[in-house]
């Protein structure tokens, strides 16, 4: 006759336990907190980079604006209203950087996505500056 199995503290956790057991709830809360902290770090890092991005594009943008106003002779208000949609589009395109990092972090479960962040930011800034250069030549 088989002897009954008794529970000892050294045994593993019961895989058939209800999901409401305290250890599983604690593990889920810890994972959620870790994800929340990583998400917060990514968002704050990209918001700091947005300031650098806008500052880097400010001088070339003013140069294109000045060049266009000299060539076409428009008023500053008209020129600013023409540039505003481009500034909005540049910031919308900037959003592709954090979006890429968030998806990559989620899909590949990256613990440190800073190299990807710097690569995306550098590539996006380079493309934006190239667009400014083309706009300067086109005017």
Buried (B, 14 or more C-beta within 10 A) or exposed (E): EEEEEEEEEEEEEEEEEEEEEEEEEEEEEEEEEEEEEBEEEBEEBBEEBBEEBBEBBEEBBEBBBEBBBEEEEBEEEEBEEBBEEBBEEBEEBBEEBBEBBBEBBEEEEBEEBEEBBEEBBEEBBEEBEEBBEEBBEEE
